[in-house]
Amino acid sequence: MDGLDFTSYRSSRMAYTTTVLGQLLQLLPRTQFQAFTRQHNGDKHVKHFSCWNQLTVLLYAQLAEKESLREIEVSMRIQDSILYHLGIKNVSRDTLAKANQNRSYHIFEKTFYALLKQCKLFSPGVKDLKIPHELYALDATVVSVCFKLMPWATYRKKKGAFKIHTLYNVGEEIPTFLVVTHGKVADVKAAQQYAGLSEIPEDSILTMDRAYNDYKLFRDITDKKCFFVVRKKKNAQIVCLETMIVSEEDVKEGVRKDERVGFVLEKAAKVYPEDLRLVTYHDKEQDKTYEFLTNNCDLSPKTIADCYKYRWAIEVFFKWIKQHLVIKTFLGTSENAVQIQVWVAMIAYLLVWWVKHQTRFEDSMTQLTWMLKDTLLTDLSLLNILCLDEKTLRDTVKSQESTQMELI
């Protein structure tokens, strides 16, 4: 390398390298991202660390499960020669912290929805749930934080937390609407104000837990010509108007009752005067009895129970993002920094989801995430990686690491 500038040498050797991370970045709607950046002045007076660089670094941190600014800084410094072709130079933790503090989280929020629209446009279809309606689940998950460090995240006395309210398409296994609020915001209030019910097509079914028992919410869903299946509160004031006959087949499946009911309280009857249906179902596996309120009178009582059972998919989604994405340890303490971290985590989820569904990857999202984590900065084709088994993938990564060390 005598007489050759190291930077020029590295650039010439790496210019044609396409890492797995680079291939994932190509899936993002970059033109729209730049429009969102201009809209919110994200790159105003910026010389080196652009919003795109910030998104790249944060996506790398999410998929590689880097949990602190220092860990990101050290990792980026070690991988400098590989990340150079992505337009990323040395990134100090102070630079990243200031970017998370000052740049509007709406840039990343809008990028999530732009990518979501792209994903749904090329979606391979929904999983067959044997329900003649599109099924959605509405719920929220609580993420605990240190109240002293994040006083904006009010939850309980001397306890801090924020909530991620989510509308989840059960058949497509994808979130269609999210909003992040402080922990004190009630689930039903968030559903009424932010839940994105406009995103639900007509004739869909929305399944919810007991926290969403609310006359106004039922009214909004019904007026939209959609259906709901919600677990009844124990103290719900209703009266039985008619007891319907349950088929022997449904009885064997665990259905105990199928009733037509109405609200007793004057306030409730004024907001929702129509009759409802109450299905009582006994889950043999858990030895537990459930009661479901619904405005759908056509489906069998067992199908109504199945709709609620499928609601568990959103709980699996919450568990997955907490286990495989970095949303429980934080790169900043301000609300804006936390919002950015959550929205980039959701972008990472969509990218993994898209790769899995577009390539028809047969293993789980978890398996795919592990594979991406180990190969993010390798010069390998993403499609080829998905065809490798665990041993072959490990050997390939070691070979790539040796090659990259030679380049350095």
Secondary structure, 3 states (H helix, E strand, C coil): CCCCCHHHHHHHHHCCCCCHHHHHHCCCCHHHHHHHHHHCCCCCCCCCCCHHHHHHHHHHHHHCCCCCHHHHHHHHHHCHHHHHHHCCCCCCHHHHHHHHHHCCCHHHHHHHHHHHHHHHHCCCCCCCCCCCCCEEEEEEEEEEECCCCCCCCEEECCEEEEEEEEEEECCCCEEEEEEEEECCCCHHHHHHHHCCHHHCCCCCEEEECHHHCCHHHHHHHHHCCCEEEEECCCCCCEEEEEECCCCHHHHHHCEEEEEEEEECCHHHHHHCCCCEEEEEEEECCCCEEEEEEECCCCCCHHHHHHHHHHCHHHHHHHHHHHHHCCCCCCCCCCHHHHHHHHHHHHHHHHHHHHHHHHCCCCCCHHHHHHHHHHHCCCCCCHHHHHCCCHHHHHHHHHHHHHHHHHHC
